Amino acid sequence: MKITEGYMPFKDYKTYYRVVGEQGQGKTPLILLHGGPGSTHNYFEVLDEMAVDGRQLIMYDQLGCGKSAVPSNPSLWTKETWTEELIALREHLGLDEVHILGQSWGGMLAIIYACDYQPKGIKSLILSSTLPSAKLWAQEQHRMIKFMSEEDQAAIAKAEATGNYDDPAYLAANDRFMVRHAAAVPTADSPEPLRREKVPGTESYITGWGPNEYSPTGTLHDYEYTDKLPNLMIPSLVTSGTNDLSTPLVAKTMFDAIPNAKWELFAYSRHMPFVEEKPKYMAILEQWMRDND
């Protein structure tokens, strides 16, 4: 399998990208937009084996994390920076026609790009465990916090009231919340990309989103796209897990709003069905792209 790595000049920095496979046989490449903001492309490497028979996968570390980490610069962490980076990457790699898969924050980025920039050449969107509204997301996370122990609920409520997110009781409660709804802590048995050391984009996450999943206080706090989704005429597949941060209500809100969308709910998954139910996810994704090439 051919893997090409490189860097694209962007602003005063550079963006790392990784291209898997070779394009051909009428198959449209797939761009993968990772979550965070401030995660990395790493977890998408579990999908490398999909890059066969002319299907190319393009993944990259968004500015501010991983191999695209930069010195401290909070002014960068806005939706405009990351959308301009996606536009630049398509141009740099000559990606005239693409499918786009955005997971979590990456799905928000895909929605912002599709709704606000009217890009050409998007064959389809795969909105993976993502959201149409920061307000709805916060509402649903707080609903799920109510299923936690009284102690954990109190620790989270105290942190939100005081703005002190360093308290050990809060940190432990938040870890338990994320294990329940995002992903398990990687172990020696986890796929290598999930275990790999990486440079996390902590500043981009806190500045862009907030201190945790349920307190969107950053530059994306006013992300509200539900009312724009009915104008989205790109074929769209919504995917989510039953125990996902992207709850069935969040996913259904997108499914209901986007014309002719499809929704696949994964029975045994949290925030990464492409890891937790990988064979099923890959089969659905491959069929979806084939149908929309």
Residue pairs with C-beta under 8 A, 6 or more apart in sequence:
1 20
1 21
1 48
1 49
1 51
1 52
2 20
2 21
2 22
3 18
3 19
3 20
3 48
4 18
4 19
5 16
5 17
5 18
5 19
6 16
6 17
6 19
7 14
7 15
7 16
7 17
7 67
8 14
8 15
8 17
8 88
8 89
8 92
8 93
10 63
10 84
10 85
10 88
11 63
11 76
11 81
13 63
13 68
13 70
14 68
15 60
15 61
15 62
15 63
15 68
15 85
15 88
15 89
16 60
16 61
16 66
16 67
16 68
17 58
17 59
17 60
17 61
17 89
17 93
18 41
18 58
18 59
18 60
19 56
19 57
19 58
19 93
20 48
20 51
20 56
20 57
20 58
20 59
21 51
21 52
21 54
21 55
21 56
21 57
22 54
22 56
23 29
23 54
23 56
24 53
24 54
25 53
25 54
26 54
26 293
27 53
27 54
27 55
27 56
27 289
27 293
28 97
28 98
28 99
28 123
28 289
28 292
28 293
29 55
29 56
29 57
29 58
29 95
29 97
29 98
29 99
30 50
30 55
30 56
30 57
30 58
30 98
30 99
30 100
30 101
30 289
31 58
31 59
31 86
31 89
31 90
31 95
31 98
31 99
31 100
31 101
32 41
32 44
32 47
32 57
32 58
32 59
32 101
32 102
32 103
32 106
33 62
33 86
33 100
33 101
33 102
33 103
33 106
33 107
33 109
33 110
34 40
34 41
34 43
34 44
34 59
34 61
34 62
34 103
34 104
34 105
34 106
35 103
35 104
35 105
35 106
35 271
36 62
36 65
36 104
36 105
36 106
36 201
36 204
36 205
36 208
36 209
37 62
37 64
37 65
37 77
37 82
37 105
37 201
37 204
37 205
37 208
37 209
37 220
38 62
38 64
38 65
38 200
38 201
38 202
38 203
38 204
38 205
38 208
39 65
39 104
39 105
39 200
39 201
40 61
40 65
40 66
40 67
40 198
40 199
40 200
40 201
41 59
41 60
41 61
41 66
42 66
42 193
42 194
42 196
42 198
43 193
43 194
43 272
43 274
43 275
44 57
44 59
44 103
44 193
44 274
45 59
45 191
45 192
45 193
46 191
46 193
46 194
46 274
46 275
46 278
47 57
47 274
47 282
47 285
48 57
49 282
50 57
50 282
50 285
50 286
51 57
55 286
55 289
58 89
58 93
58 95
58 98
60 68
60 89
61 67
61 68
61 69
62 68
62 82
62 85
62 201
62 204
63 70
63 76
63 81
63 82
63 85
63 204
64 70
64 76
64 77
64 201
64 203
64 204
65 198
65 199
65 200
65 201
65 204
66 198
66 199
66 201
67 199
69 199
69 201
70 76
72 203
74 203
74 207
76 204
77 203
77 204
77 207
77 208
77 218
77 219
78 208
78 219
79 108
79 109
79 112
79 219
79 220
79 223
82 109
83 109
83 112
83 113
83 116
83 117
86 109
86 113
87 113
87 117
87 119
89 95
90 96
90 98
90 119
95 121
96 120
96 121
97 121
97 122
97 123
98 121
98 122
98 123
99 122
99 123
99 124
99 125
99 126
99 289
99 292
100 110
100 113
100 114
100 122
100 124
100 125
100 126
101 110
101 125
101 126
101 128
101 285
102 108
102 109
102 110
102 111
102 125
102 126
102 127
102 128
102 130
103 128
103 129
103 130
103 272
103 274
104 128
104 129
104 130
104 245
104 246
104 271
105 130
105 208
105 209
105 220
106 128
106 130
107 127
107 128
107 129
107 130
107 131
108 130
108 131
108 220
108 223
108 225
110 125
110 127
110 130
111 125
111 127
111 130
111 132
111 225
111 228
111 229
111 232
112 223
112 225
113 119
114 122
114 125
114 232
114 234
115 225
115 228
115 229
115 231
115 232
116 228
122 234
123 234
123 235
123 289
123 292
123 293
124 234
124 235
124 236
124 237
124 288
124 289
124 292
125 232
125 234
125 235
125 236
125 237
126 236
126 237
126 239
126 285
126 288
127 236
127 237
127 238
127 239
127 254
128 239
128 240
128 273
128 274
129 239
129 240
129 241
129 244
129 245
129 246
129 251
129 271
129 272
129 273
130 246
130 254
131 137
131 223
131 246
131 250
131 254
132 224
132 225
132 226
132 229
132 250
132 253
132 254
132 257
133 223
133 224
133 225
133 226
133 253
134 216
134 220
134 221
134 222
134 223
134 224
135 224
136 226
136 249
136 250
136 253
137 213
137 214
137 216
137 245
137 246
137 250
138 214
138 215
138 216
140 247
140 249
140 250
141 177
141 213
141 214
141 245
142 214
143 247
144 177
144 180
144 181
144 247
145 152
145 153
145 156
145 177
145 214
146 153
148 156
148 173
148 176
148 177
148 180
151 169
151 173
152 172
152 173
152 176
152 177
153 173
155 167
155 169
155 170
155 172
155 173
156 170
156 173
156 174
156 177
156 214
158 164
158 167
158 169
158 170
159 165
159 167
159 170
159 211
160 214
160 215
164 170
165 171
165 211
165 212
174 212
177 213
178 213
179 185
180 243
180 270
181 213
181 243
181 244
181 245
181 270
181 271
182 213
182 245
182 270
182 271
182 272
183 194
183 270
183 271
183 272
183 275
184 190
186 194
186 195
187 195
188 195
191 275
194 275
206 218
207 218
207 219
208 218
208 219
208 220
209 216
209 218
209 220
210 216
210 217
210 218
210 221
211 217
213 245
216 223
226 253
226 254
226 257
229 254
229 257
229 258
230 257
230 258
230 259
232 258
232 259
233 259
235 260
235 292
236 254
236 258
236 260
236 261
236 262
237 261
237 262
237 263
237 264
237 284
237 285
237 288
238 251
238 254
238 255
238 258
238 261
238 262
238 263
238 264
239 251
239 263
239 264
239 265
239 266
239 273
239 281
239 284
240 246
240 247
240 248
240 250
240 251
240 263
240 264
240 265
240 266
240 269
240 273
241 265
241 266
241 268
241 269
241 270
241 271
241 272
241 273
241 276
241 277
242 248
242 265
242 266
242 267
242 268
242 269
243 269
243 270
244 251
244 269
244 270
244 271
244 273
245 270
245 271
246 271
248 265
251 263
251 265
252 263
254 261
254 263
255 261
255 262
255 263
262 288
264 284
266 273
266 276
266 277
266 280
266 281
267 277
268 276
268 277
269 276
269 277
270 276
273 280
273 281
274 281
274 282
274 285
